[in-house]
Amino acid sequence: MEAQMIPLHTFNLIVIGWILTGLIIFPAILSITAPYGRHTKKGWGLLINNRLAWILMEAPVLLIFTLFFLLDSNPRSLVTWIFFALFMLHYVHRVFIFPLRIRTKGKKMPVSVMFMGVCFNLMNGFLIGYWFGHLSPPYSISWLYDPRFIAGVILFFAGFITNLCSDQKLMDLRKGGRTGYYIPYGGLFRYISCPNFFGEILEWTGYALLTWCLPTLSFLLWTIFNLVPRALDHHRWYKKTFPDYPAGRKALIPFIL
């Protein structure tokens, strides 16, 4: 795998094509409510345990990113290893910790939805891993002092912590064996319905900024394409389900959306 398998210009065209694909299907995603979690409904085929589905859906990005990042002789600087570590931080949590902590006993996910998630993760893991493993120019140590890197790291960890804290508040709603859904309060929930999604978008905005390359920008855009419709669906569901739902809350971005 030491030889450059995909020329740089071809790789860039693949990434641009992937971005354009997301832009084209985004209106359709906005009009379709993903049928899992609180939105589960019949008609989407075979169902699978929700916890197992999360692991199977998220694990491919971890594996393919690591594979393409490591199996090549492209020089890797300390900075590039930091990029690797930050990506792994998110997905080690997403694959091995988050699914085991969620309180979703008895919940199911359509295999078709899981499969779409697998495809999404395989593509994004390949693009980012291949870029850093095969095509990326070496980053000098001076990149650690670049304003883009510093701002990106701040945004990344702000988003990561926001995501963790918001997920914890949602899990705490089902402490003591409680089931069903409740209105979450506290933290960014006082402003938006989905601070966990907001945190994830913030996290990958920071990652795209601190790495400053096309594949991570593509990943950020696809994260937005996926989470904005999901947040809007959650927000509408909350308002429909709970008559006393706080009227001032937005869906995803405080005071804006």
N, C-alpha and C positions, 0 to 999 in steps of 0.2 A: 504493500500500500504506500510505498515511498514515492512512487511516481504520481504526478498530478493527474488524477483521473478526469477531472472536469476543468476545462479552461475557465479562467476568471470571467471572461465576458459571457460565457454560456451559463455559468453559475449565477451571475447577476441577472440574467434574463429569467432564469428559473425563479429567483426571489421576487422579481418584479411581477412575473406572471402569477405567483402565489398571492401577492398583495392585491392585484387586480381581481383575482378570483374572489377574494374576500369582499372587496368593494361591490362586486356584481351581485353576490348572494346576500349581502347585508340586508337589503330591503325585505327579502324573503324571510330571513331569520327574525326580523322585527315582527313579522306577521304570524309566526308560528311559536306557540308556547311549548318549550321542551318538556316532554311528558315524564318527568321524574321528580322525586321529592313530593312537595305539596301539590304539584301539578300532574301527578301520575294519573293516567287514564287508559282505558282499554283501546285496542286497535293498533298498537305499535309492536305487536308480536311477542315473542318469548320474553319472560321476565327473569331477572337474576338478582340474587341478594345484593342489596345496595352497597354494603361494605366491601364485598368481594369485587363488585363492579368498579368501585373507585380505585382499588388497587390495580386491577387489570387495565383500567383505562389510563392511569397515570404512570405506571411502571415503564411503558415503552419509551417515553421521552428521556427517562433517566438512563436507560440502557443504550439507546442509539446515540444520545449525546456523548456519553462516556466512550463508546466504541469509536466514533469518528474523531473525537478529541485526542484520544490516546494513541491510536494505531497509525501513526505517521511520524516521520522524522522532521516535520516542520518545526523550526526553533520556537520554543515557548519561554517567554520571559516570566519574571516574577509577576508582572502585571497580568499576563494571560492566565496564570495559575489562580490569581485572585478572581478573575472572571469565572473560571471553572468552579472555584469554591463557593461563590455566591449563588450560582445556578444550582449547584448540588445542595446547598443549604435549603433552598426552597423546596426542591423536589424530594429530598430525603424525608423532610417533614410531610410533604403531600402524599408520598407513597407509603411510608412505614409508620407514621405517627397519627396523622389526622384520621385515616379510615378506622383506626382502632379506638379512637376516642369519641367518635360521633355516636350519639344516642339515637339510633334509627332502627331499633329492633322491629323486625317484620317488614321493613320497607323494601321495595323492589325497584329495579331500574330496567327498562327495556334493553335487551341485548343490542338492538339497532342503535340506540342512543350511545351505549358503551362503545360500539364499533366506530361510530362517527368520532367519538372522543379519541379513540386509539389512532385513527387516521390523522387527526389534527395534531396529536402529540408526536407521532412518527415524523411528520413533515417538518414541524418546527424543531424537533430535536436534531434531525438530520441537517437542516440548514445551518443552525448555530454551531453544532459540533463539527461539521465539515469545514465551515469557515475558519474556526479557530485551530482546527487540526491540520488543515491542508493549505489554506489560501491567505489567511490573515498575515499582514506584515508584522514583524516583531514590534512590540511596544517597549519603548525605553523606560527606564526608571523614572524619568522626568514626567511621565504621564500621571504618576501618582500626585503630582502637584498641579495638574491641569484643572481649571475651574469646572470643566465638564465632569471629570472623574469625581472631584470632591462633592459637587452638587448631586451627582448621580448616586453616590454612596449614601448620602443623607436621605435622599428620596427613597432609595431601595429599602433601607432599614426602617424608615418611617412607615412605608407601606407594609413591610413584613410584620412589624409590631402591630399596626392597625388591624391587619388581617387576623393575626393570632388572637388579639384581645376581643375582636368582634365575634370570632368563632366561639371563643370561650363563653361570652355572654349568651350566645344562642344555646350552647350546650348546657349552661347553668339553668336554663328555663325548664329542663327536664330532669333536674335533680330529684332524688327521692323516688324514682320510678314513675314520675309524671309522664304522661303521653299527650299527644296532640300538639297544637300550636298556640302560642301566646304572643302578646305584644312585647317586644324587647325594649328595654329602657337603658339609659346611661351611655356614657361615651358619645361616640358619633351617632348613635341611634337617636339621640335627641334631635338630630338634624336630617338624617337620611335613613331610608329603610334598609339599605344594603351596604353598610360600611365595610363589610368583609370584601365585597367586590371592589369597592373604592380603594381599599388598601392594596388589593392585588394589582389593579391598574396603576396605582402610584408606584408600586414596587417595580413593575416592568418598565414604567417610564424612566425610573432611575437607572435601571439596567441598560436600557437603550442609550441613555445619555452617557453613562460611565464607560460603555464599550464603544460607542460612536461608530456603528457599522450598520449596513443595510439589513442583514439577517435578524438582528435584535430589534430593529425598528419594525420589521415585518411581524415579529412575534408580538410586539406591543400592539400593533394594529389589529391582529387577529384576536388578541385578548379583549380588546375593546369591542370588536365585532360580536364576540360571544357573550360578554358580560353585560353590555348595555341592554340588549333585549331581555336578558334574564332578570336584571334589576327592575326594569319596567314591569315585567310580568309579576314579580314579587310585590311591587308597590301597589299595583292594581288589585292583587289578591288580598293584601292586608286591608285595603280600604273597603273592599267588598265584604270581607269576612268579619271585620270588627267595626261596628258602627261608631265606637268611641276612639277610633284610631286618630292619633294626633294630626290635625289638619295641616299644620305648618311643615310637616316633614316632606322632603323631596325624595326622589327614588335613589339617586346615586351620587350627585354632586351637591354639597350644601348650598342652599339658596338659589340654585341654578336649574338642575335637572332632577 
